[in-house]
Amino acid sequence: MKHVSILLLNHVNLGSMENARHGLLEANEYLRMKGKPEVFKVELVGVEPEVKLNNGLYTIKPDKTIDQVSKTDLIIIPPVQFDLQEGIIANQGFFDWISRQYTGGSEVVSLCLGAFILGSTGLLNGKKCVTHWKATDQFRKLFPKTDLAPDSLMTDDDGIYTGGGAFSSANLILYLIEKFIDREAAIYCSKIFQIDMGRNSQSEFIIFTGQKDHADKAVKDIQVYVEKNFQEKINVDELCSKFNMVRRTMERRFKQATSNTLVEYIQRVRVEAAKRDLEKTRKTVSEVMYDVGYADSKSFRDVFKKYSGISPVDYRYKYGVLER
């Protein structure tokens, strides 16, 4: 029997917490159907004897408080809602307990924005991790010592598991069911909850808006120029001349400010424009390719797949307006 402690956080995302709980309980149901013993003993664990949510609309009582749990096997940290800084401050009471449990042999799981709670413990330092793509810039600033993999759907590093954004965290629960029971159980649960198995990236869901939450005005000027002129052939040396900057200095400052190289930024701007065209217009893939500044179909396909996780044709099929 594996003892699972799902944390009842202050400002918890109730839906994600319940998705995790129901997923593990359904795995137990599968085992009962097979005449096998249950694997997961699932409990809600909190700091306080009750938590009020949604301005007091809901009151939830944990099965136990952390002082009543001396040892657990698996800790699941659901995401917090609303302001992340407030969520971190409101849940400081969990930090030492999570660290002690991990040091004592427990494994730890964060779902979506739960990574901000886990990151605050220091346990993610030097470890590969992921959170919701929309929060990656804020996460990098708060936890620069982590090895953030923003395009990944989930990570597994030395007993610490992290899952991507929103409902993608359900794939991490399936991964845990497969790891601790078997693949057949995971497939059963995927069918019950209608979750696609086999996904390993959240790239296709990322909406790239440019990383401008920094103080380097020269870099922002370059970003604006790229975003206005991405359809043209953009030469890095010409940019250096235009903005009166040595190439080495430009590339260093751009990478430091945006976490992308200049070439990567140009590619991402073009791919995002291509995605919008594929979603909203009836242009052919070739027309879209030319409109965003590419002349070679293989290069366009490779770059598009690098940042979207799927080919332009598959992206159009999933998100486009064409009749199917």
Sine and cosine of phi, psi and omega as CSV:
sin_phi,cos_phi,sin_psi,cos_psi,sin_omega,cos_omega
0.00,0.00,0.77,-0.63,0.01,-1.00
-0.97,-0.25,0.87,-0.49,-0.01,-1.00
-0.99,0.16,0.85,-0.53,-0.05,-1.00
-0.91,-0.41,0.81,-0.59,0.04,-1.00
-0.94,-0.35,0.95,-0.31,0.10,-1.00
-1.00,-0.04,0.85,-0.53,-0.14,-0.99
-0.97,0.23,0.78,-0.63,0.10,-0.99
-1.00,-0.01,1.00,0.02,-0.07,-1.00
-0.98,0.22,0.37,-0.93,0.28,-0.96
-0.96,0.29,0.65,-0.76,-0.08,-1.00
0.89,0.46,0.54,0.84,-0.05,-1.00
-0.94,0.34,0.54,-0.84,0.19,-0.98
-0.99,0.16,0.98,-0.22,-0.14,-0.99
-0.88,0.47,-0.62,0.78,-0.03,-1.00
-0.89,0.46,-0.72,0.70,-0.01,-1.00
-0.92,0.39,-0.60,0.80,0.03,-1.00
-0.89,0.46,-0.70,0.72,-0.02,-1.00
-0.95,0.32,-0.57,0.82,0.05,-1.00
-0.86,0.50,-0.69,0.72,0.02,-1.00
-0.90,0.43,-0.71,0.71,-0.02,-1.00
-0.89,0.46,-0.74,0.67,-0.03,-1.00
-0.92,0.40,-0.58,0.81,0.02,-1.00
-0.87,0.49,-0.71,0.70,0.00,-1.00
-0.94,0.33,-0.60,0.80,0.03,-1.00
-0.92,0.39,-0.55,0.83,0.05,-1.00
-0.93,0.37,-0.56,0.83,0.08,-1.00
-0.90,0.44,-0.63,0.77,0.09,-1.00
-0.88,0.47,-0.65,0.76,0.01,-1.00
-0.88,0.47,-0.65,0.76,0.05,-1.00
-0.86,0.51,-0.70,0.72,0.00,-1.00
-0.90,0.44,-0.64,0.77,0.04,-1.00
-0.88,0.47,-0.65,0.76,0.03,-1.00
-0.87,0.49,-0.52,0.86,-0.01,-1.00
-1.00,0.04,0.01,1.00,-0.02,-1.00
0.96,0.27,0.42,0.91,-0.03,-1.00
-0.93,-0.36,0.39,-0.92,0.01,-1.00
-0.94,0.33,0.49,-0.87,0.05,-1.00
-0.90,0.43,0.47,-0.88,0.01,-1.00
-0.97,-0.23,-0.59,0.81,-0.14,-0.99
-0.96,-0.28,0.81,-0.58,0.23,-0.97
-0.97,-0.22,0.95,-0.30,-0.18,-0.98
-0.98,-0.21,0.80,-0.61,0.04,-1.00
-0.72,-0.69,0.58,-0.82,0.20,-0.98
-1.00,0.07,0.77,-0.64,-0.08,-1.00
-0.81,-0.58,0.78,-0.63,-0.02,-1.00
-0.78,-0.63,0.15,-0.99,0.11,-0.99
-0.99,0.13,-0.66,0.75,-0.01,-1.00
-0.97,-0.22,0.36,-0.93,-0.01,-1.00
-0.94,0.33,-0.20,0.98,0.13,-0.99
-0.36,-0.93,0.44,-0.90,0.00,-1.00
-0.78,-0.63,0.75,-0.66,0.06,-1.00
-0.99,-0.14,0.72,-0.70,-0.03,-1.00
-0.84,-0.55,0.37,-0.93,0.06,-1.00
0.78,0.63,0.82,0.58,0.02,-1.00
0.83,0.56,0.62,0.78,0.07,-1.00
1.00,0.07,0.04,1.00,-0.01,-1.00
-0.90,0.44,-0.60,0.80,0.03,-1.00
-0.86,-0.51,0.61,-0.79,0.17,-0.99
-0.84,-0.54,0.83,-0.56,-0.03,-1.00
-0.86,-0.51,0.71,-0.70,0.05,-1.00
-0.95,-0.31,0.77,-0.64,0.05,-1.00
-0.95,0.30,0.33,-0.94,0.11,-0.99
-0.92,0.38,-0.58,0.82,0.01,-1.00
-0.54,-0.84,0.36,-0.93,0.19,-0.98
-0.99,-0.13,0.31,-0.95,-0.14,-0.99
-0.88,0.48,-0.48,0.88,0.02,-1.00
-0.94,0.33,-0.22,0.98,0.04,-1.00
-0.99,-0.11,-0.04,1.00,-0.02,-1.00
-0.91,-0.42,0.99,-0.16,-0.01,-1.00
-0.99,0.14,-0.44,0.90,-0.02,-1.00
-0.48,-0.88,0.74,-0.67,0.10,-1.00
-0.68,-0.73,0.34,-0.94,-0.05,-1.00
-1.00,-0.09,-0.56,0.83,-0.08,-1.00
-0.59,-0.81,0.82,-0.58,0.05,-1.00
-0.96,-0.28,0.78,-0.63,0.07,-1.00
-0.91,-0.41,0.84,-0.54,-0.02,-1.00
-0.96,-0.27,0.97,-0.26,0.03,-1.00
-0.96,0.28,0.19,-0.98,0.01,-1.00
-0.97,0.25,0.44,-0.90,0.15,-0.99
-1.00,-0.01,0.37,-0.93,0.07,-1.00
-0.97,-0.26,0.26,-0.97,0.12,-0.99
0.92,0.38,-0.61,-0.79,-0.12,-0.99
-0.94,0.34,0.82,-0.58,-0.09,-1.00
-0.93,0.36,-0.63,0.78,0.02,-1.00
-0.89,0.46,-0.66,0.75,0.05,-1.00
-0.90,0.45,-0.64,0.77,0.01,-1.00
-0.89,0.46,-0.64,0.77,0.04,-1.00
-0.90,0.44,-0.75,0.66,-0.03,-1.00
-0.89,0.46,-0.66,0.76,-0.06,-1.00
-0.94,0.35,-0.26,0.97,-0.07,-1.00
-0.88,-0.48,0.35,0.94,0.01,-1.00
-0.86,0.51,-0.45,0.89,-0.03,-1.00
-0.89,0.45,-0.31,0.95,0.02,-1.00
-1.00,0.08,-0.37,0.93,-0.27,-0.96
-0.86,0.51,-0.80,0.60,-0.04,-1.00
-0.89,0.46,-0.63,0.77,-0.01,-1.00
-0.90,0.44,-0.69,0.72,0.03,-1.00
-0.87,0.49,-0.71,0.71,-0.01,-1.00
-0.89,0.46,-0.69,0.72,0.00,-1.00
-0.90,0.43,-0.66,0.75,0.00,-1.00
-0.90,0.44,-0.67,0.74,0.00,-1.00
-0.91,0.42,-0.70,0.72,0.04,-1.00
-0.87,0.49,-0.53,0.85,0.00,-1.00
-0.99,0.11,0.04,1.00,0.09,-1.00
0.92,-0.40,-0.04,1.00,0.03,-1.00
-0.95,0.30,0.45,-0.89,0.16,-0.99
-0.98,-0.20,0.43,-0.90,-0.13,-0.99
-0.76,-0.65,0.68,-0.73,-0.02,-1.00
-0.84,-0.55,0.73,-0.68,0.17,-0.99
-0.89,-0.46,0.67,-0.74,0.02,-1.00
-0.95,-0.32,0.83,-0.56,0.11,-0.99
0.81,0.59,-0.85,-0.53,-0.04,-1.00
-0.96,0.28,-0.04,1.00,0.16,-0.99
-0.87,0.49,-0.31,0.95,0.05,-1.00
-0.87,0.49,-0.46,0.89,0.02,-1.00
-0.94,0.35,-0.56,0.83,0.09,-1.00
-0.94,0.33,-0.71,0.70,0.00,-1.00
-0.90,0.43,-0.66,0.75,0.02,-1.00
-0.87,0.49,-0.54,0.84,-0.03,-1.00
-0.94,0.35,-0.30,0.96,0.05,-1.00
-0.99,0.17,-0.27,0.96,-0.08,-1.00
1.00,0.05,-0.09,1.00,-0.07,-1.00
-0.96,0.30,-0.29,0.96,0.01,-1.00
-1.00,0.02,-0.09,1.00,0.00,-1.00
-0.86,0.51,0.83,-0.56,0.01,-1.00
0.98,0.19,0.03,1.00,-0.05,-1.00
-0.94,-0.35,0.49,-0.87,0.07,-1.00
-0.95,0.31,0.68,-0.74,-0.04,-1.00
-0.42,-0.91,0.20,-0.98,0.01,-1.00
-0.53,-0.85,0.42,-0.91,0.11,-0.99
-0.58,-0.81,-0.18,-0.98,0.04,-1.00
-0.89,0.45,0.69,-0.72,-0.07,-1.00
-0.85,0.53,-0.51,0.86,-0.05,-1.00
-0.94,0.35,-0.35,0.94,-0.07,-1.00
-0.97,-0.26,0.18,0.98,-0.11,-0.99
-0.91,0.42,-0.63,0.77,0.00,-1.00
-0.90,0.44,-0.69,0.72,0.02,-1.00
-0.91,0.42,-0.61,0.79,0.00,-1.00
-0.90,0.43,-0.70,0.71,0.00,-1.00
-0.85,0.52,-0.65,0.76,-0.03,-1.00
-0.92,0.38,-0.65,0.76,-0.03,-1.00
-0.97,0.24,-0.55,0.83,-0.11,-0.99
-0.75,-0.66,0.93,0.37,-0.09,-1.00
-0.93,0.38,-0.25,0.97,-0.04,-1.00
-1.00,0.05,-0.03,1.00,0.01,-1.00
-1.00,0.08,0.33,-0.95,0.06,-1.00
-0.98,-0.21,0.98,0.18,-0.10,-1.00
-0.96,0.29,0.76,-0.64,0.03,-1.00
-0.89,-0.46,0.98,0.18,-0.21,-0.98
-0.90,0.45,-0.40,0.92,-0.02,-1.00
-1.00,0.07,-0.25,0.97,-0.07,-1.00
-0.96,0.27,0.46,-0.89,0.05,-1.00
-1.00,0.09,-0.53,0.85,0.00,-1.00
-0.36,-0.93,0.30,-0.95,0.07,-1.00
-0.71,-0.71,0.40,-0.92,0.01,-1.00
-0.62,-0.78,0.96,-0.29,-0.12,-0.99
-0.61,-0.79,0.97,-0.24,0.13,-0.99
0.83,0.56,0.75,0.66,0.06,-1.00
0.99,0.17,0.16,0.99,0.07,-1.00
-0.85,-0.52,0.81,-0.59,-0.04,-1.00
-0.88,-0.47,0.70,-0.72,0.07,-1.00
-0.76,-0.64,0.56,-0.83,-0.03,-1.00
-0.84,-0.54,0.47,-0.88,-0.03,-1.00
-0.94,0.33,-0.27,-0.96,-0.23,-0.97
-0.97,0.24,0.48,-0.88,0.20,-0.98
0.77,0.64,-0.80,-0.60,-0.10,-1.00
-0.95,0.30,-0.20,0.98,0.06,-1.00
-0.89,0.46,-0.39,0.92,0.02,-1.00
-0.88,0.48,-0.37,0.93,0.05,-1.00
-0.88,0.48,-0.51,0.86,0.04,-1.00
-0.92,0.40,-0.53,0.85,0.06,-1.00
-0.93,0.37,-0.62,0.79,0.06,-1.00
-0.89,0.46,-0.66,0.75,0.07,-1.00
-0.88,0.47,-0.64,0.77,0.02,-1.00
-0.87,0.49,-0.67,0.74,0.01,-1.00
-0.93,0.38,-0.62,0.78,0.04,-1.00
-0.89,0.46,-0.68,0.73,0.03,-1.00
-0.90,0.43,-0.64,0.77,-0.04,-1.00
-0.93,0.37,-0.67,0.75,-0.12,-0.99
-1.00,-0.08,-0.26,0.96,0.09,-1.00
-0.87,-0.50,-1.00,0.02,0.10,-1.00
-0.17,-0.98,0.11,-0.99,-0.06,-1.00
-0.92,0.40,-0.58,0.82,-0.02,-1.00
-0.87,0.49,-0.63,0.78,0.03,-1.00
-0.91,0.41,-0.65,0.76,0.01,-1.00
-0.91,0.42,-0.66,0.75,0.02,-1.00
-0.90,0.44,-0.68,0.74,0.04,-1.00
-0.85,0.53,-0.74,0.67,-0.04,-1.00
-0.92,0.39,-0.57,0.82,0.03,-1.00
-0.90,0.44,-0.57,0.82,0.01,-1.00
-0.97,0.26,-0.61,0.79,0.03,-1.00
-0.89,0.45,-0.70,0.71,-0.06,-1.00
-0.99,-0.11,0.02,1.00,0.05,-1.00
0.83,0.56,0.81,0.58,0.02,-1.00
-0.93,-0.37,0.78,-0.63,0.05,-1.00
-0.93,0.36,0.81,-0.59,0.11,-0.99
-1.00,0.01,0.29,-0.96,0.10,-1.00
1.00,-0.02,-0.13,0.99,0.06,-1.00
-0.95,0.30,0.65,-0.76,0.03,-1.00
-0.74,-0.67,0.17,0.98,-0.05,-1.00
-0.56,-0.83,0.53,-0.85,0.16,-0.99
-0.95,-0.30,0.28,0.96,-0.08,-1.00
-0.85,0.53,-0.68,0.74,-0.11,-0.99
-0.91,0.41,-0.27,0.96,-0.02,-1.00
-1.00,-0.09,-0.18,0.98,-0.08,-1.00
-0.95,0.32,0.76,-0.65,0.11,-0.99
-0.97,-0.25,0.95,-0.32,-0.07,-1.00
-0.99,0.12,0.88,-0.47,-0.02,-1.00
-0.91,-0.41,0.09,1.00,-0.02,-1.00
1.00,0.09,0.69,-0.72,-0.04,-1.00
-1.00,-0.07,1.00,-0.04,-0.05,-1.00
-0.93,-0.37,0.21,0.98,0.02,-1.00
-1.00,0.08,0.90,0.45,0.01,-1.00
-0.51,-0.86,0.12,-0.99,-0.14,-0.99
-0.96,-0.28,0.11,0.99,-0.05,-1.00
-1.00,0.05,0.99,-0.15,-0.08,-1.00
-0.89,0.46,-0.62,0.79,-0.01,-1.00
-0.88,0.47,-0.65,0.76,0.02,-1.00
-0.92,0.39,-0.65,0.76,0.04,-1.00
-0.87,0.49,-0.63,0.78,0.03,-1.00
-0.89,0.45,-0.64,0.76,0.04,-1.00
-0.91,0.42,-0.68,0.73,0.02,-1.00
-0.86,0.51,-0.72,0.69,0.01,-1.00
-0.88,0.48,-0.66,0.75,0.01,-1.00
-0.89,0.46,-0.71,0.70,0.00,-1.00
-0.87,0.49,-0.70,0.72,-0.06,-1.00
-0.92,0.38,-0.44,0.90,0.03,-1.00
-1.00,0.05,-0.38,0.93,-0.14,-0.99
-0.82,-0.58,0.36,0.93,-0.09,-1.00
-0.89,0.45,-0.38,0.92,-0.02,-1.00
-0.96,0.29,-0.33,0.95,0.02,-1.00
-1.00,0.03,0.24,-0.97,0.09,-1.00
-0.96,0.26,0.90,-0.44,-0.05,-1.00
-0.97,-0.25,0.88,-0.47,-0.01,-1.00
-0.97,-0.23,0.78,-0.62,-0.06,-1.00
-0.88,0.47,-0.66,0.76,0.01,-1.00
-0.89,0.45,-0.61,0.80,0.05,-1.00
-0.92,0.39,-0.58,0.81,0.09,-1.00
-0.89,0.46,-0.67,0.75,0.02,-1.00
-0.85,0.52,-0.70,0.72,0.01,-1.00
-0.92,0.40,-0.68,0.73,-0.04,-1.00
-0.89,0.45,-0.63,0.78,-0.06,-1.00
-0.98,-0.22,0.20,0.98,0.11,-0.99
0.80,0.61,0.83,0.56,-0.05,-1.00
-0.63,-0.77,0.67,-0.74,0.08,-1.00
-0.91,0.42,0.65,-0.76,-0.10,-0.99
-0.82,0.57,-0.72,0.70,-0.04,-1.00
-0.88,0.48,-0.65,0.76,0.01,-1.00
-0.92,0.38,-0.69,0.72,0.01,-1.00
-0.86,0.51,-0.74,0.68,-0.05,-1.00
-0.91,0.42,-0.62,0.78,0.01,-1.00
-0.91,0.41,-0.74,0.68,-0.04,-1.00
-0.92,0.38,-0.61,0.79,-0.01,-1.00
-0.91,0.41,-0.70,0.72,0.01,-1.00
-0.90,0.43,-0.67,0.75,-0.02,-1.00
-0.90,0.43,-0.61,0.79,-0.07,-1.00
-0.99,0.17,-0.58,0.81,-0.16,-0.99
-0.92,-0.40,-0.18,0.98,-0.08,-1.00
0.93,0.36,0.16,0.99,0.10,-0.99
-0.82,-0.57,0.50,-0.87,0.22,-0.98
-0.95,0.30,0.25,-0.97,0.01,-1.00
-0.89,0.46,-0.65,0.76,0.03,-1.00
-0.89,0.45,-0.69,0.73,0.03,-1.00
-0.88,0.48,-0.63,0.77,-0.02,-1.00
-0.90,0.43,-0.70,0.71,0.04,-1.00
-0.86,0.51,-0.70,0.72,0.01,-1.00
-0.88,0.48,-0.69,0.72,-0.06,-1.00
-0.93,0.37,-0.61,0.79,0.06,-1.00
-0.89,0.46,-0.70,0.71,0.00,-1.00
-0.91,0.42,-0.68,0.73,0.00,-1.00
-0.90,0.43,-0.64,0.77,0.01,-1.00
-0.90,0.43,-0.63,0.78,0.06,-1.00
-0.91,0.42,-0.64,0.77,0.03,-1.00
-0.90,0.44,-0.65,0.76,0.02,-1.00
-0.88,0.48,-0.68,0.73,0.01,-1.00
-0.88,0.47,-0.68,0.73,0.02,-1.00
-0.90,0.44,-0.66,0.75,0.00,-1.00
-0.92,0.40,-0.52,0.86,0.00,-1.00
-0.97,0.22,-0.62,0.78,-0.27,-0.96
-0.93,-0.37,-0.24,0.97,-0.07,-1.00
-0.86,-0.52,0.15,-0.99,0.06,-1.00
-0.97,-0.25,0.34,0.94,0.06,-1.00
-0.89,0.46,0.51,-0.86,0.12,-0.99
-0.95,0.31,0.27,-0.96,0.03,-1.00
-0.87,0.48,-0.62,0.78,0.02,-1.00
-0.90,0.44,-0.66,0.75,0.03,-1.00
-0.90,0.45,-0.68,0.73,0.04,-1.00
-0.88,0.48,-0.69,0.72,-0.01,-1.00
-0.83,0.56,-0.76,0.65,-0.01,-1.00
-0.92,0.40,-0.61,0.79,-0.06,-1.00
-0.92,0.39,-0.42,0.91,-0.01,-1.00
-0.98,-0.19,0.16,0.99,0.16,-0.99
0.97,-0.22,0.23,0.97,0.03,-1.00
-0.93,-0.36,0.57,-0.82,0.03,-1.00
-0.90,-0.43,-0.29,0.96,-0.05,-1.00
-0.94,-0.33,0.85,-0.53,-0.10,-0.99
-0.91,0.42,-0.59,0.80,0.00,-1.00
-0.92,0.38,-0.69,0.72,0.02,-1.00
-0.88,0.48,-0.70,0.72,0.01,-1.00
-0.88,0.47,-0.73,0.68,-0.02,-1.00
-0.88,0.48,-0.68,0.73,-0.03,-1.00
-0.91,0.42,-0.70,0.72,-0.02,-1.00
-0.93,0.37,-0.66,0.75,0.01,-1.00
-0.87,0.50,-0.71,0.70,-0.02,-1.00
-0.93,0.37,-0.54,0.84,0.02,-1.00
-0.86,0.52,-0.66,0.75,-0.09,-1.00
-0.98,-0.18,-0.24,0.97,-0.02,-1.00
-0.93,-0.37,-0.25,0.97,0.03,-1.00
0.99,0.11,-0.25,0.97,0.00,-1.00
-0.65,-0.76,0.23,-0.97,-0.03,-1.00
-0.97,0.25,0.31,-0.95,0.07,-1.00
-0.85,0.53,-0.62,0.78,0.00,-1.00
-0.90,0.43,-0.72,0.70,0.01,-1.00
-0.91,0.41,-0.59,0.81,0.02,-1.00
-0.90,0.44,-0.71,0.71,0.04,-1.00
-0.86,0.50,-0.66,0.75,-0.02,-1.00
-0.88,0.48,-0.63,0.78,-0.04,-1.00
-0.98,0.19,-0.61,0.79,-0.18,-0.98
-0.85,-0.53,-0.08,1.00,-0.11,-0.99
-0.99,0.17,0.08,-1.00,-0.06,-1.00
-0.99,-0.13,-0.05,1.00,-0.03,-1.00
-0.92,0.38,0.53,-0.85,0.06,-1.00
-0.94,0.35,0.59,-0.80,-0.03,-1.00
-0.92,-0.39,0.00,0.00,0.00,0.00
